[in-house]
Amino acid sequence: MTQDEIIEMAKQAGYSVDTFGFGIWDSAEFNRFAKLVVEAERKKLEGQIETLGAMYELASKQRDALMDEQRAQVAAWRVEHAINKAKNT
C-alpha cells in the first residue's frame, strides 16, 4: 500500500490536521481508519490468493497430463519389451 493510499484512507476516516501540522485523532476516526486499511489489505490478499489458486490448478493439470503421458510411455515400453522377449525365446 502506498503512502498516498494510506493518506487517502486517513482522510476518508475523518483524520484532521491542526494548525501546527499535528494530526488529531479520536477513537472513532482511528477505528474507521483501521477498518479501511484492513479492508484494503484483505482485498489485495484475496486477489493474490485467487491468482495462486489458479496457478496451482494449472500446475496440477499439467502435472497430471505429464504423468499420464509418462504412464503411456512406460506401458508402450513394457509391451515392446514383452514382444521382443517373446521373439527371442
Secondary structure as the mmCIF struct_conf table of DSSP 4:
data_model
#
loop_
_struct_conf.conf_type_id
_struct_conf.id
_struct_conf.beg_label_comp_id
_struct_conf.beg_label_asym_id
_struct_conf.beg_label_seq_id
_struct_conf.end_label_comp_id
_struct_conf.end_label_asym_id
_struct_conf.end_label_seq_id
HELX_RH_AL_P HELX_RH_AL_P1 GLN A 3 ALA A 13
TURN_TY1_P TURN_TY1_P1 GLY A 14 GLY A 14
STRN STRN1 SER A 16 VAL A 17
TURN_TY1_P TURN_TY1_P2 THR A 19 PHE A 20
BEND BEND1 GLY A 21 GLY A 21
STRN STRN2 GLY A 23 ILE A 24
HELX_RH_AL_P HELX_RH_AL_P2 SER A 27 ASN A 88
#
